[in-house]
Amino acid sequence: MAKSVEKSFKSIAKEAKSRLKSGFWENCKTELTDELERARSLGVSESRACRYFAGKVSCTIKGGGDDAFYEKVRALLLSEGEVSDAIGRLTDHAVYDKLSYEEKQRYTLTLSERYLKALERFRKEAEFRSV
């Protein structure tokens, strides 16, 4: 177990070093400055803009940005709003139909969890962008 933790730590350190070398943080600083300026011009509180932007950067770093799935959810929400059968519409039936009963339950729960995270992200972005 110690070896896998060490390897994981090494990969995290490599990713951090890569971000430093690529100018990730300089780009973040520039984007933050632009977002704060935009927030000021729109009358949005700077702390709210900072929280929104920090969440965006955090998602980028964590790799928790399930971007392809988020885009599917975003398209659904923009075209039809929040619908009661969103999980059914987002289900990949080619995969789902081949699963056992227990695997289908797990798939549905995982999909539901991903949908709720994407919905929360959509609401935050819509709230920040609309003001």
Residue pairs with C-beta under 8 A, 6 or more apart in sequence:
19 25
19 61
28 57
31 53
32 50
32 53
35 49
35 52
35 53
36 46
36 49
36 50
38 49
39 45
39 46
39 48
39 49
40 46
42 131
43 131
44 128
44 131
48 128
49 128
52 124
52 125
52 128
55 124
59 65
59 121
66 114
66 117
66 118
69 90
69 114
69 118
70 118
70 121
70 122
72 90
73 86
73 90
73 115
73 118
73 119
73 122
74 118
74 122
76 83
76 86
76 89
76 90
77 119
77 122
82 119
83 89
86 115
87 108
87 111
87 112
87 115
90 111
90 115
91 107
91 108
91 111
95 107
96 104
96 107
99 107
